Amino acid sequence: MKKILFLFYISISISLFSCSNKNQQISDKHIPPQTPKISQSRTPDVSQNDLKSKRKTIVQHTIKNIGKPYCWGGISPDTGFDCSGLIFYTHKKAGLTTPRTARALFKNGKTISKQNLNPADLIFFEIPNMKKNLHVGIYIGDGLFVHAPGKNRSITYARLDNPYFKKYYIGSKSYL
């Protein structure tokens, strides 16, 4: 039943927007690569069609990577992703440059209310007992998001109304 529900949500998400594992070492310490500098002094003029196209690209690449392995520091479907690496990769596919860590993504993004989430917006969570670190996922619509849940797990989807995620939700941001 879960598999059918999952396939149903994925097919709805895809229709709304248009229509390999290698051995790896996983570190217990999170030391992400240096964050690129993001200028927010000016918002470029972007047409609505271009925004829709970018959102569609991000969601398609997000869904395409469900099942790929978690890999600390990972930014590639060939080796796997960490939570912010998935954002970095999918946004790059849409021609966008984002910060590389969840904390930097949260600090620099445009704030979006939970009620106004659009597909490709980012959702952030506190990590219990690790107040300095954040977790991030990509909203795909209908209350679903995709994320890299951590060591020994694969990229998967989850529901925003899940009690765990409701408890630790801290905000939403957009880079579109």
Buried (B, 14 or more C-beta within 10 A) or exposed (E): EEEEEBEEBBEBBBEBBEEEEEEBEBEEEBEBEEBEEBEEEEEEEEEEEBBBBBBBBBBBBBBBBBEBBBBBBBBBBEBBBBBBBBBBBBBBBBEBEBBBBBBBBBEBBEEBEEEEBBBBBBBBBBBEEEEEEBBBBBBBBEEBBBBBBEEEEBBBBBBBEEEEBEEBBEBBBBBB
